[in-house]
Amino acid sequence: MAFVPVMWTIWGALVVVTFALFVYRTKLTRDEDDQIFLDDCFEQERAAQEAIVAKVHKIEPALHVSSWIVAVATLFVIVYYILDIINKLR
């Protein structure tokens, strides 16, 4: 199998995974409220907000890692094509 289609397939899969993580985090934070619960009668809301925050904090490291991996893969693709152009000009 040729190298270029495999390279683009891997890059595309990484972008899709990163985008899916971003969409999931956005979906989670859509229901998050920025408020302070001062009374004990709002314990259910406080627990729900803490659950949302816990899920967001759990997904953040994966999102950061996948973003960096996509950045490195993008740099690899760019360098590959620059080297290919240089080799063809010789």
N, C-alpha and C positions, 0 to 999 in steps of 0.2 A: 504494500500500500504506500502511496506517495505521502511525503512528509507534510506538505501544505494542507491537504484536507484534514489530516489528523490534528494539526496545530489549530486550525480554525474550529474544529469540532470541540476540542478541549477548551478553547477560549470561550466559545459560545455556551458550553455547559457551565463553566464557572460564572459567566455573566448571569445566566438564568438562575443559578443557585443564589447568588448575591441579591438579585432582584427579588426573588421569592422571600428571602429573609427580610429584606427591607419592607416589602408589602406586609408581611406578617407583623413586623414591629409597628408599622403604621396602623394596622388594624387593631392591635392591642392598645396603643396609646390613644386611639380615637375615643375610647370610653373612660379615659383617665381624667379625673377632675383635679384642679389645683385649688384645694380648699382645706381648711383646718377644721377638724371635728372636735369641738370643745365639750360636748355633752355625751354622756354614756348611751343615750338613746340612739345614737348614730353608729353604734358598734358594727352593724352589718355593712354599712357603707364603708366604714374604715377598713374592715376586713376585705371587702371586695377591692378597694383601692390598693391595699397592700399586696393582694394576690396579683393584680395587674403589674404593679411595680416589680414584684419578684420575677414574673415572667419576662418582663422587659430586660431586667438586669441579667437574666439567664441567657437571653438571646444576643445581647450586646457583644460579648467576646467573639461569638461565631460570625457576627456581621462585620466586625472589625477585621478579623483574620481573612474572611472571604474577600473583603474589599482590597486588602493588601495583596492577596494572591491574584486578583483580577488586575491590579495595577502592574504587578510584576509580569504577568502573562501578556498584558498589552505592550509593555516595554519590550518583551522578548519578540513579539510579532513585528514591532516597528524596527528593531535592530535587525531581524532576519531580512526584512525587505530592503533596508538600507544596504546591508552587505550584499544582497542579491543584485541590487542596482550597481554597486561598485564593481562586482565581479563581471557583470555584463558589459560594463564600459571598458574593461581592459581588453 
